[in-house]
């Protein structure tokens, strides 16, 4: 696992702890493929779940949801498709 941003790394740690408490099994973290990266791949009741973690110290640059645009969403969908096929 290589996360250059310490804030992002802390956010992913918090997300993993939360998911484990909810019964998810963490399969992979920071999975990289040609099209990009998936922060967390987990399983919940036999269902593969892809999780994007957005962490910030403030809302100065907008909410986490505002950081996901059409291009990023499309890229992640392609990457997830490559993983499951």
C-alpha positions in Angstrom: 0.0 0.0 0.0 1.4 3.3 -1.1 -0.5 6.5 -0.2 1.6 9.6 -0.5 -0.9 11.9 1.2 -1.0 11.3 5.0 -4.6 12.7 5.3 -5.8 10.3 2.6 -4.0 7.4 4.4 -5.7 8.3 7.7 -9.1 8.5 6.0 -8.6 5.0 4.5 -7.6 3.6 7.9 -10.7 5.1 9.4 -12.8 3.7 6.5 -11.3 0.2 6.9 -12.0 0.1 10.6 -15.6 1.2 10.1 -16.1 -1.4 7.4 -14.6 -4.2 9.5 -16.9 -3.2 12.4 -19.9 -3.5 10.0 -18.8 -7.0 9.0 -17.0 -6.3 5.7 -13.9 -8.3 4.8 -11.2 -6.1 3.3 -9.8 -7.9 0.2 -7.4 -5.2 -1.1 -6.3 -1.7 -0.5 -5.0 0.8 -3.0 -5.4 -1.6 -5.9 -3.7 -0.2 -9.0 -4.4 -1.0 -12.6 -3.7 0.8 -15.9 -6.9 2.9 -15.6 -6.3 4.1 -12.0 -6.7 3.0 -8.4 -9.4 1.7 -6.1 -9.0 2.7 -2.5 -10.7 -0.3 -0.9 -12.0 -3.6 -2.3 -14.1 -5.5 0.2 -16.7 -8.2 0.5 -20.1 -7.9 2.2 -22.2 -11.1 2.3 -20.5 -12.5 -0.8 -20.9 -9.2 -2.7 -17.8 -7.5 -4.0 -17.8 -3.8 -3.0 -15.5 -1.1 -4.4 -15.0 1.9 -2.1 -13.6 5.3 -2.9 -12.5 7.3 0.1 -12.4 11.1 0.1 -10.7 12.7 3.1 -10.1 16.4 3.6 -9.0 18.6 6.5 -11.6 21.2 5.5 -14.4 22.0 3.1 -12.5 24.9 1.6 -12.2 23.2 -1.8 -15.7 21.8 -1.6 -17.3 18.6 -0.3 -15.9 15.2 -1.1 -18.8 14.5 -3.5 -17.8 17.5 -5.5 -14.4 16.0 -6.2 -15.9 13.1 -8.3 -16.7 14.3 -11.8 -18.0 12.4 -14.9 -14.4 11.5 -16.1 -13.3 10.1 -12.7 -16.6 8.1 -12.3 -16.2 6.6 -15.9 -12.6 5.7 -15.2 -13.5 3.9 -12.0 -16.3 2.0 -13.7 -14.0 0.8 -16.4 -11.4 -0.2 -13.8 -14.0 -2.2 -11.8 -15.2 -3.9 -14.9 -11.6 -5.0 -15.7 -11.3 -6.5 -12.2 -14.4 -8.6 -12.3 -13.9 -9.9 -15.9 
